[in-house]
């Protein structure tokens, strides 16, 4: 298993996202996000809490809120991919 060194010196395994879907455009996100990554469709973790999707633009930046999606639109960094969990790479 590959590992990466964090800024604090601890070793962490290299992780690979289990991609669940993609928003091809800003309009696609606006029209389908609640059905794709909304609370009603998010999986639960081992404690029964809702897992939030992690969204990443084509530059590898995390996209968390509407302003981030607007930046992705303005900087032409769609598609935005999303996932809920990872596996060791």
N, C-alpha and C positions, 0 to 999 in steps of 0.2 A: 504494500500500500504506500502510495506517495504521501509525503507530509510536507507542510509548509510551516515556516517559522513566523509566528505572529510578532507584532511590535514589542510585546512584553517578553519575548524569548521562548514562550511555550510552544510546543509542537502541536499542530492540529492536523488531522487527516485532510487530504485534498478531497473536496466534495464535488459531486456532479448533480446538477438539478434534474429532477424528473419532470420535464416540461409537460404541462397539462394543456396549454393552449396558447393562442396568439391573438392580439388585436392588430389587424393589418393597417388600420388608419385611425386617426383621431375620431372620426365619425363612427367607425365600427366600435370603438371603446364606449363612446357616448350611448350608442343604441343597444349594446349587449352586455356591458360590464355587470349590471345587477344580476343578470341571468347566468353569467359566466363565473364571476368571483364574489358575488354578494353573499351575505351571511347565511342565507337560506340554502346555499349549495356548498358552502365550505365544509371540509371534513372536520371531525373532532379529534383532539389529541387524546392521549392515554388518560387524562384527567377529566375528559368531557368538555374541555374548552374549545371554542371555535378557533381553527387555525386560519389566519389571514393569508391570502395569496401573496407571493413575492413577485412583483413585476419588474422587468429589466428591459431597458431600451436597447437599440442596436449598438450603442456605444458601451454597453455594460453597466450603465448607471441605474440605480434603483429608482423606480417610479412609484411614489406612494400616495400622492394626492392629485387633485385636479390641476394644480399649478405645474406639477411635474409632467403631467400628460400634455398640457399646453406647451411647455418647453420642448417636449419631444416632437410635437407638431411643428412648432416654429423652427426648430433646428433640423427638421426632417430626419428624425431618428426612430421613426416607426419602421418596421413592426416592433411592438412591445410584446415580449413573451412572458408567461406567468407559470408559476409552479407552487406547490405546497410543501414538498419535502425533497430531500436529497439522498444520495447514496454515495458510498465511498468510491472514489475514482480509481 
